[in-house]
Amino acid sequence: VMAAALSLTMGRLGALVGNLVFGYLIDLACVVPIVLFAAFLF
């Protein structure tokens, strides 16, 4: 049970950090996150 709770907590923390970093990158330079997203899809 503890491992599942820790896994879910880390997943939510990763989603939160990812959202914040993506917003910061869009604020910094708009082309950077678009290129990163395209690279992940490719």
N, C-alpha and C positions, 0 to 999 in steps of 0.2 A: 504494500500500500504506500509506503514511504517513497519507494522508487518512482511509482506512478505520479505521486503528488509532486515530487521534485522535477520529473520530466515535464509535466504540465506547466509548472511554474517557470521553468527555463524557456519553454516554448512561448509562453505569454511575454516573458521579459524580452526574448529575442524579437518578437513581433513589435513590441513597443519601441525598442531601440532601432529597429529597421525603419519604422515609420518616422522617428525623429531624424535619423540620418538622411533619409530620402528627402524630407522637407528641407533640411539644412542644405543639401546639395542643390535642390531646385532654387533655393534662395541665393546660393553662392553663384552658380553658373547653370543655366537651364539645360545646356546641352549635355552636361556630364551624366545625370541620371538617365536621360533618354538613351545615350550610347551604352551605358552599363546594362540597362534593361534589354536593349536590342542584342547585346553580346550574350546575355544569359539565355535569351530565346533562341539564338543561333547555335 
